Amino acid sequence: MNLYATVLGLIVLTLLTVSLARVSKVKTKADYLVAGRSLPAFVLVFTLLSSWIGSGSLLAGAENAYKHGFAALWQPAGGWAGLLLIYFIAPRARKFAQFTIPDLLEARYNQTARVLGVIAVLFAYTAITSYQFIGGGDIMHLVFPSIAARQGQEIIAAFVIVFTAIAGMSSVAYMDVAIGLLATVSLLVALPLLAHHAGGWHAIASSLPATHFQVLGDFTPVRALELFLPTCLLMLGNQSMYQKFFSAKSEKDATRAVVGWFVGIVILETVIVALAVVGSSLFPFGEVHEKPREILAYSALHALPHVLGAIMIGAIFAKVISTANNYLFSPATNLINDVFVRYLRPNASNQSILLVSRLLVVLLGLWSLLQSLGTRSVLEKALYAYTIYSAALTPVILASFFWRRATGAGAVASIAAGTFVTVFWDTAAVHRLLPAYITERDAILPALLASLFCLFLFSLLTTKPSEAQLAPFAEHA
């Protein structure tokens, strides 16, 4: 156990060193929020990978695969499909070169869309941050049984808040390079070793239900769509991703990064699902059967050689911290850029902006921690967060680039409808306000339909936008 503690300690020390090394380079708002728009394609690939593959994949996705087999790939496949379209969006986003998604919403639509965008991001991203804390707490408890999972969540929250507050996007991006390399290598090496330990793929297949190896598995087509759509739409509208594009050195770097990112997530997310399937064969009963979200870390702890197991647990731990950094930093950026500078202190100095930014990181981190303490299912929390963002923001973000007729009224109605339906659906499920056969379904389909209906209806009923509004979003401005 000392080996595992040493690896985790070295990772924390390394991340802290990277953060402190970047502090001297952070002198302005642009340095803190978008790394001075200086990130090359290589750094972008790994920071995009690390921000996307966190507890949603390593815990929720692994839990899904433990229970349902390779059909769990319907969830990450949504992200892969989204990336195919993002290849064409990335250079436009870099050309637009602002700081946040609400910047984009105001430029293309109006101030109300900007404010509603901030609210949607806060709900979605603090929820995503919250289950990163849960993942980190689980790992702390596995490695150090004397530390309760809740205490582990509090420790992880403290790490993440400190790392994120120190140097902003510059810190996040360069930490992600080290984390991405560590996770990629350790997961790729672990899969064949675990499969061999389980007796090979023939033995694995014979020990599991046949549905674990079918395209739909035991999912209905509707359930597969409920997993696919939120991930696809989150990918298409992901503010953290757009901030990385805004941080790129050039439009060409942004486009190249998407290619590397696509290859990376297809490989890594498939490996994660495969590892969980192997783990379900190795450990069909016991502690991990009750908490299947821990299957990757549990397999590393109990089925791999000690050194590799320690490295893999360290990589998962680092990935969780990295994703939490990204999704905590993003809403803090919204509050500083879209509220503080936009409405409260338009002429604030760089020093004031940096101070308030760091304070907001702390406050949002505490709010995320509070949410994590009341969450039971990481998968349900992930789908809730994805759905808010997918239904409220992705349609209007895509329309800003691809539908010239979209108007401010349409965007406002769309964001409001998507957010309201998702939050109401979740509240109705918790407090049993609607029949169970309705609320047991994910909110993505009703929320998305409401959002799209309002976007089209109100856009077509109002005056089309001016050429000046459309120009920054055109393919050739």
C-alpha positions as CSV (number, residue, x, y, z in Angstrom):
1,M,0.0,0.0,0.0
2,N,3.0,2.3,0.5
3,L,3.7,2.0,-3.2
4,Y,0.2,3.2,-4.1
5,A,0.5,6.1,-1.6
6,T,3.9,7.0,-3.1
7,V,2.6,7.1,-6.6
8,L,-0.4,9.3,-5.7
9,G,1.9,11.6,-3.7
10,L,4.3,11.9,-6.7
11,I,1.4,12.8,-9.0
12,V,0.1,15.5,-6.6
13,L,3.6,16.9,-6.3
14,T,4.1,16.9,-10.1
15,L,0.8,18.6,-10.7
16,L,1.5,21.2,-8.1
17,T,5.0,21.8,-9.6
18,V,3.5,22.3,-13.1
19,S,0.9,24.8,-11.7
20,L,3.5,26.8,-9.8
21,A,5.8,26.8,-12.9
22,R,3.1,28.5,-14.9
23,V,2.2,31.2,-12.4
24,S,4.9,33.6,-13.6
25,K,3.5,33.5,-17.1
26,V,0.0,34.6,-16.0
27,K,-0.1,38.3,-16.0
28,T,-3.3,39.2,-17.9
29,K,-6.9,38.2,-18.3
30,A,-6.1,36.4,-21.6
31,D,-3.2,34.5,-19.9
32,Y,-5.5,33.2,-17.2
33,L,-8.6,32.5,-19.2
34,V,-7.2,31.3,-22.6
35,A,-3.4,30.7,-21.9
36,G,-2.5,33.8,-23.9
37,R,-3.9,32.1,-27.1
38,S,-0.5,30.3,-27.3
39,L,-1.3,26.5,-27.2
40,P,0.1,24.4,-30.0
41,A,-1.7,21.4,-31.5
42,F,0.3,18.8,-29.4
43,V,-0.7,20.4,-26.1
44,L,-4.3,20.9,-27.3
45,V,-4.7,17.2,-28.1
46,F,-3.8,16.1,-24.6
47,T,-5.7,18.9,-22.8
48,L,-8.8,18.0,-24.9
49,L,-8.4,14.3,-24.1
50,S,-7.9,14.9,-20.4
51,S,-10.8,17.2,-20.1
52,W,-13.2,14.8,-21.9
53,I,-12.1,11.5,-20.3
54,G,-12.7,11.8,-16.6
55,S,-15.1,10.2,-14.2
56,G,-17.8,10.2,-16.8
57,S,-15.8,7.6,-18.7
58,L,-13.7,6.1,-15.9
59,L,-16.5,5.6,-13.5
60,A,-19.9,6.1,-15.1
61,G,-18.9,4.5,-18.4
62,A,-17.0,1.7,-16.7
63,E,-20.0,1.0,-14.4
64,N,-22.2,0.8,-17.5
65,A,-19.8,-1.6,-19.2
66,Y,-19.6,-3.8,-16.0
67,K,-23.4,-4.2,-16.1
68,H,-24.1,-4.2,-19.8
69,G,-20.9,-5.1,-21.7
70,F,-19.7,-3.5,-24.9
71,A,-23.1,-2.0,-25.5
72,A,-21.9,0.7,-23.1
73,L,-20.0,2.1,-26.1
74,W,-23.2,3.8,-27.2
75,Q,-22.4,6.5,-24.6
76,P,-18.9,7.4,-25.8
77,A,-19.9,6.8,-29.4
78,G,-22.0,10.0,-29.2
79,G,-18.8,11.9,-28.5
80,W,-17.1,10.3,-31.5
81,A,-19.9,11.3,-33.8
82,G,-19.9,14.9,-32.4
83,L,-16.2,15.2,-33.2
84,L,-16.7,14.5,-36.9
85,L,-18.7,17.8,-37.1
86,I,-16.3,19.6,-34.7
87,Y,-13.5,19.2,-37.3
88,F,-15.4,21.9,-39.3
89,I,-16.3,24.1,-36.3
90,A,-12.8,24.3,-34.7
91,P,-11.2,26.8,-37.2
92,R,-14.3,29.0,-37.0
93,A,-14.2,28.9,-33.2
94,R,-10.6,29.9,-33.2
95,K,-11.2,32.7,-35.7
96,F,-14.0,34.0,-33.4
97,A,-11.4,34.0,-30.6
98,Q,-13.3,35.2,-27.6
99,F,-13.2,33.7,-24.0
100,T,-16.4,31.8,-23.3
101,I,-19.6,30.4,-24.9
102,P,-21.7,33.3,-23.6
103,D,-19.4,35.6,-25.5
104,L,-20.4,33.8,-28.6
105,L,-24.1,33.9,-27.6
106,E,-24.2,37.6,-27.1
107,A,-22.3,38.3,-30.3
108,R,-24.6,36.1,-32.4
109,Y,-27.8,36.7,-30.5
110,N,-28.3,39.1,-27.5
111,Q,-27.4,39.8,-23.9
112,T,-30.3,37.7,-22.5
113,A,-28.9,34.6,-24.4
114,R,-25.6,35.4,-22.7
115,V,-27.0,35.4,-19.2
116,L,-29.1,32.3,-19.7
117,G,-26.0,30.6,-21.2
118,V,-24.0,31.4,-18.0
119,I,-26.8,29.8,-15.9
120,A,-26.9,26.7,-18.0
121,V,-23.1,26.3,-17.8
122,L,-23.1,26.8,-14.1
123,F,-25.7,24.0,-13.5
124,A,-24.0,21.6,-15.9
125,Y,-20.4,22.1,-15.1
126,T,-20.6,22.2,-11.4
127,A,-22.5,18.9,-11.6
128,I,-19.8,17.4,-13.8
129,T,-17.1,18.7,-11.3
130,S,-19.1,17.2,-8.4
131,Y,-18.8,13.6,-9.7
132,Q,-15.1,14.0,-10.4
133,F,-14.8,14.6,-6.6
134,I,-16.8,11.3,-6.1
135,G,-14.4,9.4,-8.3
136,G,-11.3,10.8,-6.5
137,G,-12.9,10.0,-3.2
138,D,-13.5,6.4,-4.2
139,I,-9.9,6.0,-5.2
140,M,-8.7,7.5,-2.0
141,H,-10.9,5.1,0.0
142,L,-9.6,2.1,-2.1
143,V,-6.0,3.0,-1.5
144,F,-6.4,4.2,2.1
145,P,-9.3,2.2,3.6
146,S,-9.0,4.3,6.8
147,I,-10.1,7.4,4.8
148,A,-13.9,7.3,4.2
149,A,-15.1,8.0,0.7
150,R,-16.7,11.3,1.8
151,Q,-13.4,12.4,3.4
152,G,-11.7,11.5,0.2
153,Q,-14.1,13.7,-1.8
154,E,-13.2,16.6,0.5
155,I,-9.4,16.0,0.0
156,I,-9.8,15.8,-3.8
157,A,-11.9,19.0,-3.8
158,A,-9.1,20.8,-1.9
159,F,-6.4,19.6,-4.4
160,V,-8.5,20.6,-7.4
161,I,-9.4,24.0,-6.1
162,V,-5.8,24.8,-5.4
163,F,-4.5,23.5,-8.7
164,T,-7.1,25.3,-10.7
165,A,-6.9,28.6,-8.9
166,I,-3.1,28.9,-9.2
167,A,-2.6,29.5,-13.0
168,G,-5.8,29.1,-14.8
169,M,-5.9,27.7,-18.4
170,S,-2.1,27.7,-18.7
171,S,-1.9,25.4,-15.6
172,V,-4.7,23.2,-16.7
173,A,-3.4,22.6,-20.3
174,Y,0.2,21.8,-19.4
175,M,-0.9,19.5,-16.5
176,D,-3.1,17.7,-19.0
177,V,-0.1,16.8,-21.2
178,A,1.6,14.8,-18.4
179,I,-1.7,13.3,-17.3
180,G,-2.8,12.3,-20.8
181,L,0.5,10.5,-21.6
182,L,0.4,8.7,-18.2
183,A,-3.2,7.5,-18.6
184,T,-2.8,6.5,-22.3
185,V,0.3,4.3,-21.7
186,S,-1.0,2.7,-18.4
187,L,-4.5,1.8,-19.8
188,L,-3.1,0.3,-23.0
189,V,-0.6,-1.8,-21.2
190,A,-3.1,-2.9,-18.5
191,L,-5.8,-4.3,-21.0
192,P,-3.8,-7.3,-22.4
193,L,-2.4,-8.2,-18.9
194,L,-5.9,-8.2,-17.3
195,A,-7.3,-10.2,-20.2
196,H,-4.5,-12.8,-19.8
197,H,-5.1,-12.9,-16.0
198,A,-8.8,-13.6,-16.8
199,G,-7.9,-16.6,-19.0
200,G,-8.1,-14.9,-22.4
201,W,-11.0,-13.5,-24.4
202,H,-12.6,-17.0,-24.9
203,A,-12.8,-17.5,-21.1
204,I,-14.1,-13.9,-20.6
205,A,-16.8,-14.4,-23.2
206,S,-17.9,-17.7,-21.8
207,S,-18.2,-16.3,-18.2
208,L,-20.5,-13.4,-19.2
209,P,-23.9,-13.1,-20.8
210,A,-24.0,-13.1,-24.6
211,T,-25.6,-9.7,-24.5
212,H,-22.3,-8.2,-23.2
213,F,-20.9,-8.7,-26.7
214,Q,-23.8,-7.6,-28.9
215,V,-24.3,-4.2,-30.5
216,L,-27.4,-3.2,-28.5
217,G,-26.8,-5.7,-25.7
218,D,-29.7,-5.6,-23.3
219,F,-30.5,-2.0,-24.2
220,T,-33.6,-1.0,-26.2
221,P,-33.0,1.3,-29.2
222,V,-34.5,4.1,-27.2
223,R,-32.1,3.5,-24.3
224,A,-29.1,3.4,-26.6
225,L,-30.3,6.8,-28.1
226,E,-30.6,8.2,-24.5
227,L,-26.9,7.3,-23.9
228,F,-25.8,8.5,-27.4
229,L,-27.5,11.8,-27.7
230,P,-26.5,13.6,-24.5
231,T,-22.8,12.7,-25.1
232,C,-22.9,13.8,-28.8
233,L,-24.6,17.1,-28.0
234,L,-22.4,17.8,-25.0
235,M,-19.4,17.3,-27.3
236,L,-20.8,19.6,-30.0
237,G,-21.5,22.4,-27.5
238,N,-18.8,21.8,-24.8
239,Q,-17.6,25.2,-23.5
240,S,-14.4,23.7,-22.2
241,M,-13.6,22.5,-25.7
242,Y,-14.4,25.9,-27.2
243,Q,-12.1,27.6,-24.7
244,K,-9.3,25.3,-25.8
245,F,-9.9,26.3,-29.4
246,F,-9.9,30.0,-28.3
247,S,-6.6,29.2,-26.6
248,A,-5.0,27.7,-29.8
249,K,-2.0,29.3,-31.4
250,S,-3.8,29.3,-34.8
251,E,-6.8,28.0,-36.7
252,K,-4.5,25.3,-38.2
253,D,-3.5,24.1,-34.7
254,A,-7.1,23.9,-33.6
255,T,-8.0,21.7,-36.7
256,R,-5.0,19.4,-36.2
257,A,-5.9,19.0,-32.6
258,V,-9.3,17.7,-33.4
259,V,-7.8,14.9,-35.5
260,G,-5.5,13.8,-32.7
261,W,-8.3,14.1,-30.2
262,F,-10.6,11.9,-32.3
263,V,-8.1,9.1,-32.6
264,G,-7.2,9.4,-28.9
265,I,-10.8,9.2,-27.5
266,V,-11.9,6.3,-29.8
267,I,-8.9,4.2,-28.6
268,L,-9.0,5.2,-24.9
269,E,-12.8,4.9,-24.4
270,T,-12.9,1.6,-26.2
271,V,-10.1,0.4,-23.9
272,I,-11.9,1.7,-20.8
273,V,-15.1,-0.3,-21.7
274,A,-13.0,-3.4,-22.5
275,L,-11.2,-3.1,-19.1
276,A,-14.5,-2.9,-17.3
277,V,-15.8,-6.0,-19.2
278,V,-12.7,-7.9,-18.3
279,G,-13.2,-6.7,-14.7
280,S,-16.8,-8.0,-14.7
281,S,-15.5,-11.4,-15.6
282,L,-12.7,-11.3,-12.9
283,F,-14.9,-9.8,-10.1
284,P,-18.5,-10.8,-10.6
285,F,-19.3,-10.7,-6.9
286,G,-18.1,-8.9,-3.7
287,E,-17.5,-5.3,-2.9
288,V,-17.1,-4.1,-6.5
289,H,-20.3,-5.7,-7.5
290,E,-22.1,-3.3,-5.1
291,K,-20.1,-0.3,-6.4
292,P,-19.3,-1.2,-10.0
293,R,-18.1,2.4,-10.8
294,E,-14.9,1.4,-9.0
295,I,-14.1,-1.6,-11.3
296,L,-11.1,0.0,-13.1
297,A,-9.3,1.0,-9.9
298,Y,-10.4,-2.2,-8.1
299,S,-9.0,-4.3,-11.0
300,A,-5.7,-2.4,-10.9
301,L,-5.5,-2.9,-7.1
302,H,-6.3,-6.6,-7.1
303,A,-5.3,-8.1,-10.5
304,L,-2.3,-6.3,-11.9
305,P,1.4,-6.4,-10.9
306,H,1.9,-4.0,-8.0
307,V,3.9,-1.4,-9.9
308,L,1.6,-1.3,-13.0
309,G,-1.4,-1.4,-10.7
310,A,-0.1,1.6,-8.8
311,I,0.6,3.5,-12.0
312,M,-2.8,2.8,-13.4
313,I,-4.6,3.9,-10.2
314,G,-2.4,7.0,-10.3
315,A,-3.4,7.6,-13.9
316,I,-7.1,7.3,-13.1
317,F,-6.6,9.6,-10.1
318,A,-4.8,12.2,-12.2
319,K,-7.5,12.0,-14.9
320,V,-10.2,12.7,-12.4
321,I,-8.3,15.7,-11.1
322,S,-7.6,16.9,-14.6
323,T,-11.3,16.7,-15.6
324,A,-12.3,18.4,-12.4
325,N,-9.8,21.2,-13.1
326,N,-11.3,21.8,-16.5
327,Y,-14.9,21.8,-15.5
328,L,-14.3,23.9,-12.4
329,F,-12.3,26.4,-14.3
330,S,-14.8,26.8,-17.1
331,P,-17.8,28.2,-15.1
332,A,-15.4,30.4,-13.1
333,T,-14.4,31.9,-16.5
334,N,-18.1,32.6,-17.2
335,L,-18.6,34.4,-14.0
336,I,-15.5,36.5,-14.4
337,N,-15.9,37.3,-18.1
338,D,-19.6,37.3,-18.5
339,V,-20.7,38.8,-15.2
340,F,-17.9,40.6,-13.4
341,V,-16.1,42.2,-16.3
342,R,-19.2,42.5,-18.5
343,Y,-21.6,44.1,-16.0
344,L,-19.9,44.9,-12.6
345,R,-16.4,46.1,-13.3
346,P,-15.9,46.7,-17.1
347,N,-12.6,48.6,-16.4
348,A,-11.2,46.2,-13.8
349,S,-7.4,45.8,-13.8
350,N,-5.8,42.5,-14.7
351,Q,-4.7,42.2,-11.0
352,S,-8.4,42.6,-9.9
353,I,-9.6,40.1,-12.5
354,L,-7.0,37.5,-11.5
355,L,-7.9,37.9,-7.8
356,V,-11.6,37.6,-8.3
357,S,-11.1,34.6,-10.7
358,R,-9.3,32.7,-8.1
359,L,-11.9,33.5,-5.5
360,L,-14.7,32.3,-7.8
361,V,-12.8,29.0,-8.4
362,V,-12.8,28.5,-4.6
363,L,-16.6,29.2,-4.3
364,L,-17.6,27.1,-7.2
365,G,-15.4,24.3,-6.0
366,L,-17.2,24.3,-2.6
367,W,-20.6,24.3,-4.4
368,S,-19.5,21.3,-6.5
369,L,-18.3,19.5,-3.3
370,L,-21.7,20.1,-1.7
371,Q,-23.4,18.6,-4.7
372,S,-21.1,15.6,-4.6
373,L,-22.0,14.7,-1.1
374,G,-25.6,14.2,-2.0
375,T,-25.0,12.1,-5.2
376,R,-25.6,8.4,-5.3
377,S,-25.2,7.4,-8.9
378,V,-22.3,8.9,-11.0
379,L,-24.0,7.7,-14.2
380,E,-27.3,9.4,-13.4
381,K,-25.5,12.6,-12.4
382,A,-23.4,12.5,-15.6
383,L,-26.5,12.1,-17.8
384,Y,-28.3,14.9,-16.0
385,A,-25.3,17.3,-16.5
386,Y,-24.9,16.3,-20.1
387,T,-28.6,16.8,-20.8
388,I,-28.8,20.3,-19.3
389,Y,-25.9,21.4,-21.6
390,S,-27.0,19.4,-24.6
391,A,-30.6,20.6,-24.6
392,A,-30.0,24.2,-23.5
393,L,-26.9,25.3,-25.3
394,T,-25.8,22.9,-28.1
395,P,-28.7,23.7,-30.5
396,V,-28.1,27.5,-30.3
397,I,-24.3,27.1,-30.5
398,L,-24.6,25.0,-33.7
399,A,-27.2,27.3,-35.1
400,S,-24.8,30.3,-34.6
401,F,-22.4,28.6,-37.1
402,F,-24.8,26.8,-39.4
403,W,-28.3,28.4,-39.5
404,R,-28.3,32.1,-40.6
405,R,-32.0,32.4,-39.7
406,A,-31.5,31.7,-36.0
407,T,-32.5,34.9,-34.0
408,G,-32.0,36.2,-30.5
409,A,-35.6,35.4,-29.5
410,G,-35.2,31.8,-30.8
411,A,-32.0,31.3,-28.8
412,V,-33.4,32.7,-25.6
413,A,-36.5,30.5,-25.9
414,S,-34.4,27.5,-26.7
415,I,-32.0,27.8,-23.8
416,A,-34.8,28.5,-21.3
417,A,-36.9,25.5,-22.6
418,G,-34.0,23.1,-22.5
419,T,-32.9,24.1,-19.0
420,F,-36.4,24.1,-17.6
421,V,-37.5,20.7,-19.0
422,T,-34.2,19.0,-17.8
423,V,-34.3,20.5,-14.2
424,F,-38.1,19.9,-13.9
425,W,-37.7,16.3,-15.2
426,D,-35.0,15.6,-12.6
427,T,-37.0,17.3,-9.8
428,A,-40.1,15.4,-10.8
429,A,-38.2,12.1,-10.6
430,V,-36.8,12.9,-7.1
431,H,-40.1,14.1,-5.6
432,R,-42.4,11.7,-7.7
433,L,-44.3,14.6,-9.3
434,L,-45.0,12.5,-12.4
435,P,-45.6,8.7,-12.9
436,A,-42.5,6.5,-12.6
437,Y,-42.9,5.2,-16.2
438,I,-42.3,8.7,-17.4
439,T,-39.5,9.9,-15.2
440,E,-37.6,6.6,-15.4
441,R,-36.7,7.7,-19.0
442,D,-33.8,10.2,-19.4
443,A,-34.8,13.8,-20.0
444,I,-32.8,14.2,-23.2
445,L,-35.5,13.5,-25.7
446,P,-38.3,15.8,-24.2
447,A,-35.7,18.5,-23.4
448,L,-34.1,18.5,-26.8
449,L,-37.4,18.5,-28.6
450,A,-38.6,21.4,-26.5
451,S,-35.4,23.3,-27.2
452,L,-35.4,22.7,-30.9
453,F,-39.1,23.5,-31.2
454,C,-38.6,26.9,-29.5
455,L,-35.5,27.7,-31.5
456,F,-37.2,27.2,-34.8
457,L,-40.6,28.7,-33.9
458,F,-39.4,31.9,-32.3
459,S,-36.6,32.4,-34.9
460,L,-39.1,32.1,-37.8
461,L,-41.5,34.5,-36.0
462,T,-38.9,37.3,-35.5
463,T,-36.8,39.4,-37.7
464,K,-33.7,37.7,-39.2
465,P,-30.3,38.8,-37.8
466,S,-28.2,41.5,-39.6
467,E,-25.2,40.7,-41.8
468,A,-23.0,42.3,-39.1
469,Q,-24.1,39.7,-36.6
470,L,-23.6,36.8,-39.0
471,A,-20.2,37.9,-40.4
472,P,-17.9,36.6,-37.5
473,F,-19.5,33.1,-37.8
474,A,-19.3,32.7,-41.5
475,E,-16.9,30.1,-42.9
476,H,-15.1,32.9,-44.8
477,A,-15.5,36.1,-42.9
